[in-house]
Amino acid sequence: MLDFFSQVREDLQVVEHEIKAIVQSRDPLLTQTSMHLLNAGGKRLRPAFALLAGKLYNDNLDKLLPLAVALELIHMATLVHDDVVDDSLTRRGTPTVKANWGNKISMHTGDYLFAKSLVLISRYENPIIARVLAETSVKMCEGEIHQISTAYSAGQNWRDYFYRIERKTALLIAASCQLGAVAAGAPEKDHRRLRRYGHQLGMAFQITDDILDMVADQQLLGKPIGGDLRQGILTMPVIYSLEKSPQRKRLRELVEIQDKTDEQVSEAIEIIKEAGGIEFSFHAARRYIEKSKSNLVSLPDKPVKQTFYQIADFIGIRRF
């Protein structure tokens, strides 16, 4: 676990234990597939954000635990569904549920995990928690459909891109930061600031993900380089290069090929690098990070507040 999670490390261990307990099913296959996904690991960023936000106002883990577990279950459900849509056979270097059990079992596993999250959220009386997570879930689905319907289309614009990454990543991180504070009794002005922090940080996180998909060490990344290009997903470096590169015509041709060879993916990445798409995207991510940190200034002056600053800085330099 990363150092800046030290303040919630023990709480995250409790979250992990609770996830293992709640995914148990009377059906041994559902238990097996859910545990396989859980054991594949992950950063547990969303529950960590909720726990950290809660610690700004209340140290009572009981108030935060159902939310923290539910957030990770929602995230896990999206991952197992994504692996079916993307035909992904590995995630974090481990075979996916899709690879081991096929599409039908994968889809039902994702549905099961999402349904389990609903059970946990029903424990809260505060209507903000259920409303925000419901609205977020709807928008996440809209983002996925948009990504599928625009795949391999070189005509996508900046509006398409920001619409997609907000729904794919930023909204659930925003909800995690906001709702951790809500569950801990934070005033409205504070939980709204934390939501803005999480939203802007989530945008930076996804932009950085898009960059790493082209330049990261494949072993650190845990999946093949150039995966977005192979799936026809236009990310920030690609859109920028389609506008600016002298080889934009060739890049457009490569983007629209549905069954790309490794050589074609490598060629596209080289065009993007030469056009400055990677540098442009890094600068964009850093701007979002600075905006995210501006929301922290008026929050309670507790040690955990510095952790939020440290997380933002880490997002800008991460390599996995």
Phi, psi and omega in degrees: 000140183294150187303324184286000172265007185301327182290342180236016184301313180295322178295322178294328175295322176295318177301314180300316179298319180293322178298314179301323180289318188284336180277356176296135182230157173297334178271116184298332180291318177298319177298316183296314182291321179295317180292327177299314180295317180297317184287347177291348176091194183147165184280340184056038183297318187293311174297326179297317178299316180297317180295317180295317179298319179297323182293343175292340188232333187199135181265013183277103182297328182303327180288334188258337189300310180301321179295313182300317179294316181300319180299318180290325178296319177298315179298315179299321179298319179293324180295314184291327175290317179302321182295330175288311182299318184273357183056042183274131181260343177224150173214127184055034177078006182242144176304138179284168173300321178300318182294322185272327187235354177092175187291316185298312180295322179299313182297318180290328175297315177299316178299320180297315180296320179295318179297322177297324178296324179296322178300317181292317182294332180295347179286343184269136177274334181292117185292341181299321186295310180294320182295312182297317181291325177295312180297320179296317181297319178299313183292327176298320177295318178299320179296320179295318179296319178299318180296319180293316186288340181254007183301141178064016178260115180281000180271005180294149181241183182297323180299318177300316184296310183292325175302315185290313185287331175300314183282328182289323190226310193295322187293323180287326175292319176300315179297321180298313180294315181294312190284334172300319178290319179300313182297334181268002175089024181292150173294156186302318182299327180284315182291336174287323175296318179294327176296315179297318176304309182296323180296310181293323176294320179296322176297315178297321180299316182288322176300317178296321175302317181295324177292312183298331178299342181251336190234354186285161168291124186300325180291320178293321183290327178081011177203163184297145176291147177079019182299321180295317178299318180298326182270002178076020179270121180272115180258177184305312180300327181288311182299317178301314184290329176295335178271324193252336188288138171299338180258029185300327180295316179293321179297320177300316179300317182293319180301321188275357175284126186277328179245079185284144171278166176301324181294320180292321176297315179297321179297316179298317180296321179295320178298318181295317179297315182293331181281349182089015182296326180291312180298317179303317183290322175299318179296319179297317179299318181295324178296318177297321180297316179295321177296321181297318183292334181295338180282348185272344191304316186270003181285162180308138184276077178242159182307326183296337178299321178296330178297321178297322175296316182296321178297315179301315179296323179295320180305324183285342183242000187295153181236013179207000000 
